[in-house]
Amino acid sequence: MNNSQELSTFSHEINNSLTLIYGQIQYIEKTNDILTQNEHWNRMKDDFSSLFDFIHQFLAPEDTTSATIEPLDLINLISELRSSWSYYLHKERIRFFIQADPGTAFYVYGAKSKLFQLFHNLISNAVKAIQQKEEINRSPHITVHLSKEQGHIVLNLSDTGIGMTPEQQSRAFYRGVSFHPGGNGIGLSIVRKIAHELHIKIHIDSAPNQGTTFTLIFPAYEQKLNYLTHTEALTK
């Protein structure tokens, strides 16, 4: 077994173990409400959460050649992620909306594991931004809006968090740069890396105390198929 395979196996196993441990922590807290009033418990849980996030990002596989490329419905993908975040979102009283034209499919061509990681990092960033906002936010929420424009799928992921200055936006995707207390500065750098690998254009629109919107522009699945078919024809 080569080093890449060993790292992939190790990453998978440690992430599974940490997920199970964190699930037990959540279950214990849910069945023992008094723990939420214990400063040491809350500190331990926050420290574990930070460690979990750091290890998950650090062990993220660099090689994408083994990732399965397939057509994916973004609505189903985002819905699945929202479900996995549901406990934490409910606890923080953050609402999560998905907006799209009824009956419209939003298929893209990509690796599900990579898109999961990309959106997980963006949602994590949005949650931290909302938590960091000092003024009372009566309706904290995250919104994903999907549309089709000129053969592309456009996805906007917006939050009602603290927002960023222009200078912060210019450095947001740099590895090691974080604007959240205790942040490791890895999450958004991985978002940019995955976006580059999957040919997704991404940019930020934000202002201090006005929230942040990440806009992702995907080639629609139908457009990607036409491109692949045309390329295959040229190479024959």
N, C-alpha and C positions, 0 to 999 in steps of 0.2 A: 504494500500500500504506500503510495507516494505522500509527500507532505501535504499537498492540496487536499487529497482525500481524507487524510487524518484530521486536518483542520476542519473540514466540512462535517465529518462525523462528530468531532468534539463539540463544534458549535451547535449542532443539532441537539446533542444530548444535554449539554449544559443549559441551553435555552428551554428545553422541555422540563428539566428539573426545576429551574428557577420559576417557570410558569406555574408548576404544581405548588411550589412553596408559597408563591404570592397568592395563589387561589386559596390556600389554606388560611393565610393571614386574613384575607378578605372575609372568609367564612367565619373565622373566630370572632372578628370584629362585628360582623352582622348579627351573630347570635349572643354577643355580649356587649350591648350598647354602652355600658359603663366604661369600656376601654377607651372610647373616644375622648373621655375626659382626663385620661392619663397622659401626662406630658411625655413620659419615657416611652410609652407605647407609640405615640404619634411620631416621636423622633426616630424610633427604631424603624417604623413603617416607611417614613420618608427616606431614611438612609438606604433601606433595602430597595426602594423604588428607584432611587438614583443609581445605585449599583447595578440593578437589573437593566436599566436603560443603557448605562455605559457599556456593560458587557455585551448586550445585544448589538450595539452599534460597532463596538470594537471587533467582534467576531463576525460581522457581516462579510459574506464571501466576496472577494474581489473579482473572481472569475465568473462571467455570466454565460460562458459557452455551454454549460450543462443545463441552463434554465430553459424550460420548455416554452417556445414561442407559439402562441395560439390566439384565436379571436376571443376577446373578453368583453362582457357587457359591463360598462362602468357603473350603471345603476346597481346591478347586483353586487359588484365589488364594494362599492361605497356602503351599501346596505349591510353587507357582511361585517365590514369594519365598524360601522356604527353599533351593531349588535355586540361586538367584542368590547367596545368601549362603554356599553350601556350602564354598567354598574358604577363606573367612575364618574360618568357624566351625570347620572342621577344624584350621586353623592355630592357633587359640586354644583348641582342645580343648573347645569348648562344644557340648553336645548340644542338639538342637532336636526337641521332641516335639509332635505334633498329636494331640489326644485328642477323639474324638467317637463317638457311637453308630454302630456298623457299619450300613451300608445307609441311613443317614439323610442326606438332602440339606439343605444349609443355604444356601438362596438368599436373597439380598438384592437390593434395587433400588438401583443407584447407578452412578457413573462409575468405570470400572476404573482409569483413570489416577490419579484422586484417591485411591481406596482403596489402590492400590499405594504412593502417596506416604505416606499415613497410616501404613500398616503398616511401610514401610521406615524411617520416622522412629522408630516405637516399637521396632523391632528394633535399630536403631542405638543408641538410648538404653539398651536392655537390655544390649547388648554392652559399652558404655562403663561401665555400672554394675558389671558383673561384673569387668571389668578393674581397676576402681578399688578393689575390695574388698581390704583389706590382708591379712586372715587367709587361710590356705590353704584353698581351696575344692576338696575332693576330687572333686566332681561338678558343675561349673558347667553350668547348663542353662537353656534358655528353653522354656516350655511354653505352647502355645495350646490352650485347652479350649473346646469348643463345646457348647451345649445349647439347647433350646427351652423357654421358660417363658411361659405365658399369651399366646400369639400373638406373642411376640418371640423373636429369636435373641440369645442372650447369649454373648459371646466374652470370655474372660479370657486375657490375655497376661501371664505371670508370668516373673520372672527371679530368679536367686539372687545378685543383686548387693548393692551396699552399702546400698541402701534410702534412705529419706528421712525426715526429721523431719516432724512436723505442720506446722511453719512452712514448710519447703521444699515440702511438698505444696500448700500454699495459694498458692504463687507459681510452681509448676512450669510452668504454661501461659502465663506472662507473656513477651512478646517481649523478648529481650535478657537473660533470666535463665537461667543455666546453673550446674549444680553439678558439672560435669565439667571437669577441667583442659583448657584449650584450647577449650572449647565456645563456640559463638557464640550460644546461647540462642534459636535460631530454630525448631529442629525441633519441639518440643512445642507452640509457639504455632501452627504450621501444622497440627498434629494437631487442635487445638481448633477452628481455623477450618474445616477440612474436615468435622469431625464436625458442626459447626453447620450447614454447607451441606447435608449429606446427612441431617440430622435423626437423628443418632446421639447417644444419651446416653453420656457418658463420665465415669468417676471413678477415683480412685486409692486404693489400699489399700497402705500401706507402713509400715515401721518400720526404724530404723537397724540395719544388719547382718542384716536379716531378708528382704531382697529387696523387690520391688515387683510389684504386680498392677494392670494397667490393665483395667478392665471396660468393655466397649462393648456397648450395647443397641441392636439394630437392629429396625425393623419387619420381620417376615418378608415375603418376596416375595409370598406369597399374600395377606397382610393388606394390603399396599400396593396390589395389584391391586384388591381389593375397595374400598379407599378411593378409588382413581382412578375406578373404574366408578361408584361412588355420587356422586362429585363431578360427573362428566360428566352423569349423569342429572339432577342438580339444576340444571345450567346450560343444559339443553336446553329 
